[in-house]
């Protein structure tokens, strides 16, 4: 009887050993110690806003529709800003050449709408907006940031 228990124990141990070793991943490959992609965001928002609530809602809808969010493949090790120079410069260029002029044109359109009376008569608006470009990972991710004051009537 002792021999049956010993044999059963040995078989059970072999089954457990086989199960554990087959479930282990023997494909020894190193995962990179950094992500292969970095997210960039170019957008705006309001710091303060005094004026018609519908105008604030419309501005936020415009920002949501026109923000630029994209990922770029970047291989880096330390997260130092120098490792992102090329992609950071591309994001800054998009900010300066695409988003900022488009945002300023939007504010001019807002002025035209206010002059037409779209948001009511004798409306006054005072707002401070922030416009930015940032990188989601690594050090020094705030690439561009500025405030834009908007007042109507001027």
GITAJO-V348281 format. One record per residue. N is the residue number from 1. RES is the residue in one small letter. OMEGA is omega in whole degrees, -180 to 180 (none if undefined). NEAR is the number of other C-alpha atoms within 8 Angstrom. Layout:
# GITAJO-V348281
n=N res=RES omega=OMEGA near=NEAR
n=N res=RES omega=OMEGA near=NEAR
This chain:
# GITAJO-V348281
n=1 res=x omega=179 near=4
n=2 res=x omega=-179 near=5
n=3 res=x omega=179 near=6
n=4 res=x omega=178 near=7
n=5 res=x omega=179 near=8
n=6 res=x omega=179 near=8
n=7 res=x omega=178 near=8
n=8 res=x omega=179 near=8
n=9 res=x omega=179 near=8
n=10 res=x omega=178 near=8
n=11 res=x omega=178 near=8
n=12 res=x omega=178 near=8
n=13 res=x omega=178 near=8
n=14 res=x omega=178 near=8
n=15 res=x omega=179 near=8
n=16 res=x omega=179 near=8
n=17 res=x omega=179 near=8
n=18 res=x omega=179 near=8
n=19 res=x omega=-179 near=8
n=20 res=x omega=-178 near=8
n=21 res=x omega=180 near=7
n=22 res=x omega=180 near=7
n=23 res=x omega=179 near=6
n=24 res=x omega=179 near=6
n=25 res=x omega=-180 near=6
n=26 res=x omega=176 near=4
n=27 res=x omega=-175 near=4
n=28 res=x omega=174 near=5
n=29 res=x omega=-179 near=4
n=30 res=x omega=173 near=4
n=31 res=x omega=177 near=4
n=32 res=x omega=-178 near=5
n=33 res=x omega=179 near=5
n=34 res=x omega=175 near=7
n=35 res=x omega=179 near=8
n=36 res=x omega=-178 near=8
n=37 res=x omega=178 near=9
n=38 res=x omega=180 near=12
n=39 res=x omega=175 near=11
n=40 res=x omega=178 near=14
n=41 res=x omega=176 near=13
n=42 res=x omega=-173 near=14
n=43 res=x omega=-180 near=12
n=44 res=x omega=176 near=10
n=45 res=x omega=178 near=9
n=46 res=x omega=176 near=9
n=47 res=x omega=176 near=8
n=48 res=x omega=-179 near=8
n=49 res=x omega=174 near=10
n=50 res=x omega=-178 near=8
n=51 res=x omega=-179 near=10
n=52 res=x omega=-179 near=9
n=53 res=x omega=-180 near=6
n=54 res=x omega=177 near=7
n=55 res=x omega=177 near=9
n=56 res=x omega=179 near=10
n=57 res=x omega=179 near=8
n=58 res=x omega=177 near=8
n=59 res=x omega=-179 near=8
n=60 res=x omega=177 near=9
n=61 res=x omega=178 near=8
n=62 res=x omega=180 near=8
n=63 res=x omega=180 near=11
n=64 res=x omega=-178 near=7
n=65 res=x omega=-171 near=6
n=66 res=x omega=178 near=8
n=67 res=x omega=179 near=11
n=68 res=x omega=177 near=9
n=69 res=x omega=-179 near=8
n=70 res=x omega=177 near=7
n=71 res=x omega=-179 near=8
n=72 res=x omega=178 near=9
n=73 res=x omega=-180 near=7
n=74 res=x omega=174 near=10
n=75 res=x omega=180 near=8
n=76 res=x omega=-178 near=9
n=77 res=x omega=-172 near=6
n=78 res=x omega=-175 near=5
n=79 res=x omega=178 near=9
n=80 res=x omega=-179 near=9
n=81 res=x omega=-179 near=10
n=82 res=x omega=179 near=5
n=83 res=x omega=-177 near=7
n=84 res=x omega=-172 near=10
n=85 res=x omega=-176 near=8
n=86 res=x omega=-177 near=6
n=87 res=x omega=176 near=9
n=88 res=x omega=179 near=10
n=89 res=x omega=176 near=8
n=90 res=x omega=180 near=8
n=91 res=x omega=179 near=11
n=92 res=x omega=178 near=11
n=93 res=x omega=177 near=9
n=94 res=x omega=179 near=9
n=95 res=x omega=-175 near=13
n=96 res=x omega=-174 near=9
n=97 res=x omega=-176 near=8
n=98 res=x omega=-169 near=9
n=99 res=x omega=-175 near=14
n=100 res=x omega=177 near=10
n=101 res=x omega=179 near=9
n=102 res=x omega=179 near=8
n=103 res=x omega=179 near=8
n=104 res=x omega=176 near=8
n=105 res=x omega=177 near=8
n=106 res=x omega=179 near=8
n=107 res=x omega=175 near=9
n=108 res=x omega=177 near=8
n=109 res=x omega=177 near=8
n=110 res=x omega=178 near=8
n=111 res=x omega=179 near=9
n=112 res=x omega=179 near=8
n=113 res=x omega=178 near=10
n=114 res=x omega=179 near=11
n=115 res=x omega=178 near=7
n=116 res=x omega=-179 near=6
n=117 res=x omega=-179 near=8
n=118 res=x omega=-177 near=7
n=119 res=x omega=178 near=10
n=120 res=x omega=-180 near=7
n=121 res=x omega=178 near=5
n=122 res=x omega=-179 near=4
n=123 res=x omega=174 near=10
n=124 res=x omega=180 near=9
n=125 res=x omega=173 near=12
n=126 res=x omega=-176 near=12
n=127 res=x omega=172 near=12
n=128 res=x omega=180 near=12
n=129 res=x omega=169 near=13
n=130 res=x omega=179 near=12
n=131 res=x omega=-172 near=14
n=132 res=x omega=169 near=14
n=133 res=x omega=-179 near=15
n=134 res=x omega=175 near=11
n=135 res=x omega=-174 near=13
n=136 res=x omega=-177 near=9
n=137 res=x omega=177 near=8
n=138 res=x omega=-179 near=10
n=139 res=x omega=177 near=7
n=140 res=x omega=-175 near=7
n=141 res=x omega=178 near=10
n=142 res=x omega=-174 near=9
n=143 res=x omega=180 near=11
n=144 res=x omega=178 near=10
n=145 res=x omega=175 near=9
n=146 res=x omega=177 near=7
n=147 res=x omega=174 near=8
n=148 res=x omega=177 near=8
n=149 res=x omega=178 near=8
n=150 res=x omega=179 near=10
n=151 res=x omega=174 near=9
n=152 res=x omega=-6 near=9
n=153 res=x omega=-177 near=5
n=154 res=x omega=none near=3
